[in-house]
Amino acid sequence: MPRKKTDGKYKLKTHKATAKRFRLTGSGMLVRTKGGKSHLRRRTSKRTKRLLQEMIPVKGRGIIKRVHRLAPNLEK
């Protein structure tokens, strides 16, 4: 039985760790979460914990380019 010819294209796989860390806003801006939220938070102040909740816009052009390459199907 002859093999089916392939056209040389392949599906891009999403880097799951990147997809979980970054998000696109409605205007297309890339935002990220802050680190240090998992454990050892008993001593930190309530203000610091509240500041850890907010998303920060990603500024570096190189980082934005890398994130789009790792997660091409990033959704809003």
N, C-alpha and C positions, 0 to 999 in steps of 0.2 A: 504494500500500500504506500503510495507516495506521500511524502510529508507536505503539510500545508505551508505555503510560502509566507514568510514574515516580511513586513515592510520596514523592519529595522527600528521601529518606535517602541517605546516601553512606557509603562505607567510609572509616574513619580510617586514614591512613597513618602508619606508625611512623617517627619521626625516627631514622635509623640511627646517627648519631654518639652520640645519647643512649643508645640501646640497647646500644652497645658500651662506654660508660663506666660505666653503672650496672647494678646487679643487685639482685634481691629475695632476702632470706634466707628460710628456711623459716618463720620467725615473722612474715614480712611486713615486715621492716625494710629500708629502702633503704640500700644501701652503695655506695661509690664507690672507684675506684682512685686512687692518687696519681700526680701528674704528674712529669715529669723523669726518666723511665726509658729514654728512647730512645738518647741519645748523650751524649758528653762525660762518661762515667762512670769513666774510667780513674783520675782523680785522687781520686774519692770513696772514703771508707773502706768496708770490708766491712760495718761496722755500719750505716752510712747506706744502703747498697744493700739490706741485709736489711730495714731499716725501710720502704723503698719498696715492698716486696712486699705488705704487709698492706692489707686493705680497711678503710675508715673509714666509720662510720655517718654518714648525712646528717642534720643536726640542724635546719636551718631549715625552717619550715613552708611558706614561699613557694617554696623550691627544690623541696621534695618535690611540691608541687602542680604546679609547672611540668614536672617530670620525668614525672609521671603523665599530664599533658596531651600531652606530646611523644611519649611511648611508652606508649600505653594498653594494649598487649598485652605488657607486660614480663613475662617469665617468670622462674621461680626458677632 
